[in-house]
Amino acid sequence: MSKRLLKFVVNGRQAEVAVEPHHTLASVLRNELNLTGTKVGCDMGTCGCCTVHIDGKAKLSCLTLALECQGAQVRTIEGLNEYEMHPLQRAFAECGGSQCGYCTPGFIMKSCELLEQNPDPSRQEIKEALAGNLCRCTGFMKIYDAVEQAAGELRKKNTQQPAPAKV
């Protein structure tokens, strides 16, 4: 098979990669761009470990052909915050929302999408949003606690930001 040139934006930076038509986004991120925060747990779309954002929507990168991302904006766990921990990352650490950590990037990326759409989700809304992600270590209560804590921190942070200057 002949490789094709994939041009897309990953974590705010232009990327160009020659890929085989059958390569998944997960394999390109991990093997070609060295963004190993995106994990592949099941390689069948059932665990959520490989969740990334494609054009602002949480998607399973193990089921997404890389060439489907031509011209797209992709955000991985490495792209949440460039210089500091994202409130979700901090809350997962503080609440014990991860043990082995393998599933954590997928949970955080899916939770990030939820909080961008709904800054004040109920416990039930969190459970529903994360239903496609699996954790085999912690149980889910600490994960739900972490999302609730991060939601509160993000709401507080957003209310403290000054309003944009009028022109």
Secondary structure as UniProt FT lines:
FT   STRAND          4..10
FT   TURN            11..12
FT   STRAND          13..19
FT   TURN            21..22
FT   HELIX           25..27
FT   HELIX           28..32
FT   TURN            36..37
FT   TURN            49..50
FT   STRAND          51..54
FT   TURN            55..56
FT   STRAND          57..60
FT   TURN            61..62
FT   HELIX           66..69
FT   TURN            70..71
FT   STRAND          73..75
FT   HELIX           77..79
FT   HELIX           87..95
FT   HELIX           104..117
FT   HELIX           123..129
FT   TURN            130..132
FT   HELIX           141..160
//
